[in-house]
Amino acid sequence: MTDFKISTLERDTSDNFVTVAHWTATKTDGEFTASTYSTASFVKEDGVNLIPYAELTEAQVVEWVKASLGEEGVAAIDTALANNIADQKAPKAAVGTPWSN
């Protein structure tokens, strides 16, 4: 399962509307971990009820991020992180020398 976390938020100080959410997605399999970082931008829409900034929860903002990505985007992130972990488990390339074990 991929875990989404919000790192920080950017907001318009005139009305506290959140304009950007900085997020990370992390997947762990045993001792192996893969993660990615990105941002999601939001635009004010007329007639939308705003949640007061002080009342926002991380879970709410994670839902906004996932909605902005769409189901295919969330699935693509999950697949990319799973592939990264698979590469960590069975590397396709290595560096080093045979005499310095």
TIMI-2910 file (N, C-alpha, C, CB; in pm, 1 decimal, decimal comma, always signed):
<rs>
+----------+----------+----------+----------+----------+----------+----------+----------+----------+----------+----------+----------+------+
!      n_x !      n_y !      n_z !     ca_x !     ca_y !     ca_z !      c_x !      c_y !      c_z !     cb_x !     cb_y !     cb_z ! resn !
+----------+----------+----------+----------+----------+----------+----------+----------+----------+----------+----------+----------+------+
!    +84,1 !   -117,8 !     +0,0 !     +0,0 !     +0,0 !     +0,0 !    +88,7 !   +124,4 !     +0,0 !    -95,8 !     -0,3 !   +121,9 !  Met !
!    +52,9 !   +220,4 !    -81,2 !   +126,5 !   +345,3 !    -87,8 !    +67,9 !   +443,3 !    +12,8 !   +122,9 !   +404,3 !   -230,7 !  Thr !
!   +156,1 !   +506,3 !    +89,4 !   +115,8 !   +600,7 !   +193,7 !   +144,1 !   +742,7 !   +146,5 !   +190,0 !   +571,5 !   +327,4 !  Asp !
!    +41,4 !   +825,2 !   +138,3 !    +56,8 !   +965,1 !   +100,0 !    +62,2 !  +1050,6 !   +225,2 !    -58,6 !  +1010,8 !     +7,5 !  Phe !
!   +156,2 !  +1146,7 !   +226,9 !   +171,0 !  +1241,1 !   +337,2 !   +184,1 !  +1381,5 !   +279,0 !   +294,5 !  +1205,3 !   +426,3 !  Lys !
!   +132,9 !  +1478,0 !   +351,1 !   +145,6 !  +1617,6 !   +309,9 !   +265,0 !  +1678,3 !   +383,4 !    +13,8 !  +1698,1 !   +339,4 !  Ile !
!   +359,6 !  +1733,6 !   +307,1 !   +479,5 !  +1794,9 !   +365,4 !   +450,7 !  +1935,7 !   +414,3 !   +593,6 !  +1797,4 !   +263,5 !  Ser !
!   +386,8 !  +2014,9 !   +328,8 !   +353,2 !  +2152,9 !   +364,6 !   +247,5 !  +2204,3 !   +268,0 !   +479,7 !  +2244,3 !   +362,2 !  Thr !
!   +187,7 !  +2315,2 !   +304,7 !    +86,0 !  +2379,0 !   +220,3 !   +126,5 !  +2522,3 !   +191,6 !    -53,3 !  +2374,7 !   +287,9 !  Leu !
!    +91,6 !  +2569,0 !    +72,6 !   +104,3 !  +2710,0 !    +38,7 !    -37,5 !  +2764,9 !    +30,5 !   +183,9 !  +2731,8 !    -96,8 !  Glu !
!    -57,1 !  +2889,4 !    +78,9 !   -191,7 !  +2945,1 !    +80,6 !   -190,0 !  +3093,6 !    +50,6 !   -257,8 !  +2919,8 !   +214,7 !  Arg !
!   -303,6 !  +3142,0 !     +7,0 !   -327,0 !  +3284,0 !    -15,5 !   -364,1 !  +3343,4 !   +120,0 !   -440,0 !  +3309,2 !   -124,1 !  Asp !
!   -284,9 !  +3438,6 !   +169,0 !   -309,1 !  +3491,8 !   +303,6 !   -432,8 !  +3581,5 !   +311,0 !   -187,9 !  +3569,6 !   +350,3 !  Thr !
!   -485,9 !  +3623,3 !   +197,1 !   -605,7 !  +3708,2 !   +201,1 !   -729,2 !  +3630,2 !   +245,3 !   -630,7 !  +3770,6 !    +64,0 !  Ser !
!   -734,7 !  +3501,4 !   +209,1 !   -850,7 !  +3420,6 !   +247,0 !   -812,7 !  +3279,9 !   +294,9 !   -945,7 !  +3410,1 !   +129,5 !  Asp !
!   -682,5 !  +3253,5 !   +304,6 !   -629,2 !  +3123,5 !   +349,1 !   -661,9 !  +3008,4 !   +254,7 !   -682,5 !  +3091,1 !   +486,0 !  Asn !
!   -695,5 !  +3038,0 !   +130,1 !   -720,3 !  +2932,7 !    +32,0 !   -589,3 !  +2860,7 !     +2,6 !   -782,0 !  +2991,0 !    -98,7 !  Phe !
!   -590,6 !  +2728,7 !    +11,4 !   -471,0 !  +2648,9 !    -16,3 !   -451,4 !  +2643,6 !   -167,4 !   -483,1 !  +2504,3 !    +44,1 !  Val !
!   -335,2 !  +2693,2 !   -212,3 !   -305,2 !  +2697,3 !   -354,9 !   -216,9 !  +2581,5 !   -400,0 !   -238,7 !  +2827,7 !   -389,3 !  Thr !
!   -131,4 !  +2531,1 !   -309,0 !    -40,2 !  +2422,5 !   -343,7 !    -22,2 !  +2330,9 !   -222,5 !    +97,0 !  +2478,3 !   -391,7 !  Val !
!    -27,3 !  +2202,0 !   -248,3 !     +5,5 !  +2102,2 !   -145,7 !   +131,6 !  +2029,6 !   -190,1 !   -113,2 !  +2000,8 !   -122,8 !  Ala !
!   +231,6 !  +2025,5 !   -104,2 !   +354,5 !  +1950,5 !   -129,3 !   +333,9 !  +1813,9 !    -63,9 !   +484,0 !  +2025,6 !    -72,1 !  His !
!   +355,6 !  +1707,2 !   -140,4 !   +326,0 !  +1573,9 !    -87,8 !   +434,7 !  +1472,9 !   -121,3 !   +193,5 !  +1525,3 !   -141,7 !  Trp !
!   +436,7 !  +1366,6 !    -41,6 !   +522,7 !  +1251,8 !    -70,1 !   +435,3 !  +1127,4 !    -71,0 !   +638,9 !  +1238,8 !    +35,1 !  Thr !
!   +475,8 !  +1031,6 !   -150,9 !   +411,9 !   +899,9 !   -153,0 !   +522,4 !   +798,8 !   -124,9 !   +338,6 !   +870,5 !   -292,0 !  Ala !
!   +498,3 !   +709,5 !    -30,1 !   +599,4 !   +613,3 !    +11,9 !   +538,9 !   +473,9 !    +13,6 !   +656,4 !   +649,8 !   +151,0 !  Thr !
!   +618,7 !   +378,5 !    -31,9 !   +578,7 !   +236,8 !    -30,0 !   +692,5 !   +160,0 !    +34,4 !   +546,8 !   +181,4 !   -175,4 !  Lys !
!   +658,0 !    +69,9 !   +125,9 !   +758,0 !    -10,6 !   +195,4 !   +724,0 !   -157,7 !   +180,0 !   +766,6 !    +28,0 !   +344,7 !  Thr !
!   +827,1 !   -236,3 !   +155,5 !   +813,8 !   -381,9 !   +147,7 !   +930,7 !   -440,2 !   +225,8 !   +811,8 !   -433,7 !     -2,7 !  Asp !
!   +904,3 !   -479,1 !   +350,9 !  +1011,4 !   -529,4 !   +436,0 !  +1112,6 !   -420,5 !   +461,4 !  +1079,0 !   -651,3 !   +373,1 !  Gly !
!  +1238,7 !   -448,3 !   +427,1 !  +1346,2 !   -350,8 !   +448,9 !  +1363,0 !   -253,5 !   +332,7 !  +1476,6 !   -422,9 !   +472,8 !  Glu !
!  +1281,3 !   -267,0 !   +229,2 !  +1294,4 !   -183,5 !   +109,9 !  +1187,6 !    -74,3 !   +109,1 !  +1284,0 !   -269,4 !    -17,8 !  Phe !
!  +1229,6 !    +47,7 !    +75,1 !  +1138,6 !   +161,5 !    +70,7 !  +1164,7 !   +242,7 !    -54,9 !  +1154,1 !   +249,6 !   +196,5 !  Thr !
!  +1056,2 !   +289,2 !   -115,3 !  +1065,2 !   +379,7 !   -230,1 !   +970,3 !   +495,8 !   -204,2 !  +1030,3 !   +306,3 !   -365,4 !  Ala !
!  +1010,5 !   +614,6 !   -249,2 !   +923,0 !   +729,4 !   -230,1 !   +938,8 !   +827,3 !   -344,6 !   +952,3 !   +798,4 !    -96,8 !  Ser !
!   +840,8 !   +915,4 !   -355,5 !   +843,8 !  +1021,7 !   -455,1 !   +784,8 !  +1146,9 !   -392,1 !   +765,9 !   +981,2 !   -584,4 !  Thr !
!   +823,3 !  +1260,7 !   -445,1 !   +777,6 !  +1390,5 !   -395,7 !   +720,4 !  +1468,9 !   -513,1 !   +894,0 !  +1469,6 !   -326,7 !  Tyr !
!   +612,1 !  +1540,4 !   -487,9 !   +556,9 !  +1626,5 !   -591,8 !   +466,9 !  +1731,4 !   -527,2 !   +478,1 !  +1543,3 !   -697,2 !  Ser !
!   +399,8 !  +1808,4 !   -611,0 !   +306,5 !  +1909,4 !   -563,9 !   +175,6 !  +1896,3 !   -641,0 !   +366,2 !  +2051,8 !   -579,6 !  Thr !
!    +70,2 !  +1946,6 !   -580,1 !    -59,6 !  +1957,1 !   -646,8 !   -106,1 !  +2100,8 !   -629,5 !   -165,0 !  +1854,1 !   -588,2 !  Ala !
!   -153,6 !  +2160,8 !   -737,1 !   -201,8 !  +2298,8 !   -732,7 !   -353,5 !  +2301,0 !   -736,6 !   -143,9 !  +2381,0 !   -849,4 !  Ser !
!   -410,9 !  +2399,5 !   -668,3 !   -556,1 !  +2411,6 !   -660,8 !   -596,6 !  +2553,5 !   -700,7 !   -607,6 !  +2377,3 !   -517,7 !  Phe !
!   -712,7 !  +2564,6 !   -765,4 !   -764,1 !  +2691,8 !   -813,5 !   -898,0 !  +2718,3 !   -746,1 !   -778,3 !  +2692,1 !   -968,6 !  Val !
!   -919,1 !  +2842,9 !   -706,0 !  -1047,2 !  +2881,4 !   -647,3 !  -1156,3 !  +2873,4 !   -753,6 !  -1040,0 !  +3024,2 !   -587,0 !  Lys !
!  -1271,1 !  +2824,5 !   -712,0 !  -1387,0 !  +2821,1 !   -800,7 !  -1500,0 !  +2898,2 !   -734,4 !  -1430,3 !  +2674,1 !   -832,5 !  Glu !
!  -1574,9 !  +2972,9 !   -813,4 !  -1687,6 !  +3048,1 !   -758,6 !  -1790,0 !  +2953,4 !   -697,9 !  -1753,1 !  +3134,8 !   -867,4 !  Asp !
!  -1841,2 !  +2990,7 !   -583,2 !  -1947,4 !  +2913,0 !   -519,9 !  -1900,7 !  +2792,1 !   -441,5 !  -2042,0 !  +2868,6 !   -622,3 !  Gly !
!  -1770,5 !  +2768,7 !   -434,5 !  -1719,7 !  +2653,4 !   -360,1 !  -1707,7 !  +2691,5 !   -212,8 !  -1581,7 !  +2605,6 !   -416,8 !  Val !
!  -1759,8 !  +2607,3 !   -125,5 !  -1745,3 !  +2631,0 !    +17,4 !  -1604,3 !  +2593,7 !    +58,7 !  -1850,2 !  +2550,7 !    +98,9 !  Asn !
!  -1532,7 !  +2688,5 !   +116,0 !  -1396,2 !  +2664,0 !   +158,8 !  -1395,6 !  +2611,2 !   +301,6 !  -1311,9 !  +2792,1 !   +147,9 !  Leu !
!  -1311,5 !  +2512,3 !   +325,8 !  -1290,2 !  +2465,0 !   +462,6 !  -1192,8 !  +2562,0 !   +527,0 !  -1235,8 !  +2316,0 !   +466,7 !  Ile !
!  -1226,3 !  +2616,1 !   +644,1 !  -1131,8 !  +2707,3 !   +708,6 !   -994,9 !  +2641,2 !   +725,2 !  -1185,9 !  +2752,6 !   +845,4 !  Pro !
!   -891,2 !  +2718,7 !   +694,4 !   -754,4 !  +2667,1 !   +698,6 !   -723,9 !  +2596,0 !   +829,7 !   -655,5 !  +2779,9 !   +677,5 !  Tyr !
!   -762,7 !  +2654,8 !   +941,1 !   -733,5 !  +2597,3 !  +1073,3 !   -804,6 !  +2463,9 !  +1095,7 !   -773,6 !  +2695,4 !  +1182,8 !  Ala !
!   -906,5 !  +2434,6 !  +1015,8 !   -983,0 !  +2311,0 !  +1032,7 !   -943,0 !  +2201,3 !   +934,3 !  -1129,8 !  +2340,1 !  +1017,8 !  Glu !
!   -850,7 !  +2230,5 !   +843,3 !   -806,8 !  +2128,4 !   +747,6 !   -737,3 !  +2013,5 !   +819,4 !   -712,6 !  +2189,8 !   +642,4 !  Leu !
!   -755,3 !  +1893,9 !   +766,0 !   -682,7 !  +1777,9 !   +816,7 !   -593,2 !  +1725,1 !   +704,9 !   -781,0 !  +1666,7 !   +867,9 !  Thr !
!   -490,8 !  +1653,4 !   +744,3 !   -403,6 !  +1593,0 !   +643,7 !   -482,2 !  +1496,6 !   +555,4 !   -286,1 !  +1519,8 !   +711,0 !  Glu !
!   -573,0 !  +1421,3 !   +615,1 !   -653,7 !  +1326,0 !   +537,7 !   -733,9 !  +1397,6 !   +429,0 !   -748,8 !  +1248,0 !   +630,7 !  Ala !
!   -790,2 !  +1514,2 !   +460,7 !   -866,8 !  +1590,3 !   +362,3 !   -777,5 !  +1634,5 !   +246,9 !   -932,6 !  +1712,4 !   +428,0 !  Gln !
!   -660,5 !  +1686,5 !   +279,0 !   -570,7 !  +1735,6 !   +174,1 !   -516,3 !  +1619,2 !    +90,4 !   -454,0 !  +1816,1 !   +236,2 !  Val !
!   -489,8 !  +1505,0 !   +154,1 !   -447,6 !  +1386,1 !    +77,9 !   -556,4 !  +1348,5 !    -22,6 !   -417,7 !  +1265,9 !   +173,6 !  Val !
!   -681,6 !  +1356,2 !    +17,5 !   -791,8 !  +1325,8 !    -75,4 !   -792,6 !  +1424,3 !   -192,0 !   -927,9 !  +1329,7 !     -1,7 !  Glu !
!   -764,8 !  +1552,9 !   -164,4 !   -756,6 !  +1651,4 !   -272,6 !   -644,4 !  +1615,5 !   -369,5 !   -734,3 !  +1792,8 !   -215,7 !  Trp !
!   -529,8 !  +1576,6 !   -313,9 !   -414,8 !  +1539,9 !   -397,6 !   -450,5 !  +1419,6 !   -484,3 !   -290,0 !  +1508,7 !   -310,0 !  Val !
!   -507,1 !  +1316,7 !   -422,9 !   -544,0 !  +1196,8 !   -498,7 !   -647,7 !  +1228,8 !   -605,5 !   -597,7 !  +1088,5 !   -404,5 !  Lys !
!   -743,0 !  +1314,8 !   -573,2 !   -843,6 !  +1354,2 !   -671,6 !   -778,5 !  +1427,9 !   -788,5 !   -951,6 !  +1442,5 !   -606,2 !  Ala !
!   -678,4 !  +1511,0 !   -759,3 !   -610,5 !  +1583,6 !   -866,6 !   -530,5 !  +1488,2 !   -956,3 !   -517,6 !  +1690,9 !   -807,5 !  Ser !
!   -481,5 !  +1379,2 !   -897,6 !   -406,6 !  +1279,5 !   -975,0 !   -498,2 !  +1188,0 !  -1054,7 !   -319,7 !  +1196,3 !   -882,7 !  Leu !
!   -616,3 !  +1164,4 !  -1002,7 !   -708,8 !  +1069,2 !  -1063,8 !   -668,6 !   +926,5 !  -1029,2 !   -713,1 !  +1087,9 !  -1216,5 !  Gly !
!   -760,0 !   +833,6 !  -1050,7 !   -732,7 !   +693,3 !  -1018,5 !   -613,1 !   +639,4 !  -1095,1 !   -854,5 !   +608,2 !  -1048,1 !  Glu !
!   -602,6 !   +676,6 !  -1222,9 !   -490,6 !   +628,2 !  -1304,6 !   -357,7 !   +684,7 !  -1254,3 !   -511,4 !   +666,3 !  -1452,6 !  Glu !
!   -356,9 !   +810,3 !  -1212,5 !   -235,2 !   +871,7 !  -1160,6 !   -189,2 !   +807,5 !  -1031,9 !   -256,5 !  +1018,7 !  -1138,8 !  Gly !
!   -283,8 !   +782,4 !   -941,0 !   -250,3 !   +715,7 !   -814,6 !   -197,8 !   +575,7 !   -842,6 !   -373,5 !   +709,3 !   -720,6 !  Val !
!   -262,2 !   +503,6 !   -934,7 !   -217,6 !   +369,0 !   -970,7 !    -78,6 !   +372,0 !  -1034,1 !   -317,7 !   +303,7 !  -1066,8 !  Ala !
!    -51,3 !   +473,0 !  -1115,4 !    +80,7 !   +485,0 !  -1179,2 !   +189,4 !   +509,5 !  -1075,1 !    +80,4 !   +599,1 !  -1283,0 !  Ala !
!   +159,8 !   +590,7 !   -975,3 !   +257,1 !   +614,8 !   -867,4 !   +282,6 !   +486,5 !   -791,2 !   +207,3 !   +725,1 !   -770,9 !  Ile !
!   +176,4 !   +414,0 !   -758,0 !   +190,7 !   +287,6 !   -686,3 !   +275,8 !   +188,7 !   -766,4 !    +52,6 !   +227,1 !   -656,6 !  Asp !
!   +251,6 !   +180,1 !   -895,8 !   +328,4 !    +90,3 !   -982,6 !   +474,7 !   +131,9 !   -990,0 !   +268,1 !    +87,5 !  -1123,1 !  Thr !
!   +500,7 !   +260,9 !  -1004,6 !   +638,7 !   +309,5 !  -1012,7 !   +714,6 !   +278,9 !   -883,5 !   +641,0 !   +461,2 !  -1041,2 !  Ala !
!   +650,0 !   +299,0 !   -769,3 !   +716,0 !   +269,9 !   -641,4 !   +739,6 !   +119,8 !   -625,5 !   +631,6 !   +323,2 !   -523,6 !  Leu !
!   +643,7 !    +38,4 !   -667,2 !   +660,5 !   -107,3 !   -661,3 !   +775,6 !   -151,7 !   -751,3 !   +529,9 !   -178,8 !   -702,8 !  Ala !
!   +786,9 !    -91,7 !   -869,1 !   +897,1 !   -124,4 !   -960,3 !  +1031,0 !    -84,2 !   -900,4 !   +877,4 !    -54,9 !  -1095,8 !  Asn !
!  +1034,4 !    +30,2 !   -832,6 !  +1156,9 !    +75,3 !   -767,4 !  +1199,8 !    -25,1 !   -660,8 !  +1137,1 !   +215,0 !   -705,0 !  Asn !
!  +1105,3 !    -72,1 !   -582,4 !  +1136,6 !   -171,6 !   -478,6 !  +1183,7 !   -301,6 !   -542,0 !  +1013,4 !   -197,8 !   -388,9 !  Ile !
!  +1120,6 !   -343,8 !   -650,9 !  +1163,5 !   -465,7 !   -720,3 !  +1307,3 !   -451,1 !   -769,5 !  +1069,2 !   -496,9 !   -838,9 !  Ala !
!  +1342,8 !   -332,9 !   -819,1 !  +1480,3 !   -307,8 !   -863,7 !  +1578,2 !   -309,9 !   -746,3 !  +1489,0 !   -173,0 !   -936,5 !  Asp !
!  +1534,1 !   -262,6 !   -630,0 !  +1620,3 !   -267,7 !   -511,4 !  +1644,5 !   -412,7 !   -468,8 !  +1557,3 !   -187,6 !   -395,1 !  Gln !
!  +1541,4 !   -495,1 !   -480,0 !  +1552,1 !   -635,5 !   -437,6 !  +1640,1 !   -716,8 !   -532,8 !  +1412,8 !   -698,8 !   -429,0 !  Lys !
!  +1632,5 !   -685,7 !   -660,5 !  +1708,8 !   -758,8 !   -761,8 !  +1770,8 !   -657,6 !   -858,1 !  +1617,8 !   -861,2 !   -838,7 !  Ala !
!  +1879,6 !   -593,9 !   -816,0 !  +1940,5 !   -490,2 !   -900,2 !  +1984,2 !   -544,8 !  -1036,0 !  +2060,4 !   -428,5 !   -828,9 !  Pro !
!  +1964,7 !   -462,8 !  -1139,1 !  +2004,6 !   -499,9 !  -1275,1 !  +2145,0 !   -452,1 !  -1307,6 !  +1906,5 !   -443,3 !  -1376,2 !  Lys !
!  +2200,4 !   -369,9 !  -1218,5 !  +2336,1 !   -318,9 !  -1236,9 !  +2401,4 !   -309,2 !  -1099,6 !  +2336,0 !   -179,7 !  -1309,9 !  Ala !
!  +2532,9 !   -318,6 !  -1097,8 !  +2606,8 !   -309,8 !   -972,1 !  +2740,4 !   -241,2 !   -995,9 !  +2628,0 !   -449,9 !   -910,5 !  Ala !
!  +2799,6 !   -189,2 !   -891,6 !  +2930,5 !   -126,9 !   -899,6 !  +3021,7 !   -191,4 !   -795,1 !  +2920,7 !    +27,3 !   -878,2 !  Val !
!  +3149,5 !   -178,8 !   -815,0 !  +3244,6 !   -233,9 !   -719,7 !  +3357,0 !   -306,6 !   -789,5 !  +3175,2 !   -327,0 !   -623,8 !  Gly !
!  +3439,2 !   -372,6 !   -711,3 !  +3547,2 !   -452,8 !   -765,0 !  +3544,2 !   -590,1 !   -698,1 !  +3684,4 !   -382,9 !   -743,8 !  Thr !
!  +3586,5 !   -693,0 !   -768,7 !  +3578,3 !   -827,2 !   -711,2 !  +3681,4 !   -852,6 !   -601,5 !  +3595,3 !   -929,4 !   -819,7 !  Pro !
!  +3784,1 !   -771,7 !   -590,8 !  +3890,9 !   -797,8 !   -492,5 !  +3870,8 !   -721,0 !   -361,4 !  +4026,3 !   -761,1 !   -552,2 !  Trp !
!  +3767,2 !   -639,2 !   -348,7 !  +3748,9 !   -565,5 !   -224,5 !  +3619,9 !   -606,6 !   -153,8 !  +3748,0 !   -415,5 !   -251,9 !  Ser !
!  +3614,6 !   -732,5 !   -114,8 !  +3494,3 !   -783,8 !    -47,7 !  +3497,3 !   -752,0 !    +96,8 !  +3480,1 !   -932,7 !    -66,2 !  Asn !
+----------+----------+----------+----------+----------+----------+----------+----------+----------+----------+----------+----------+------+
</rs>
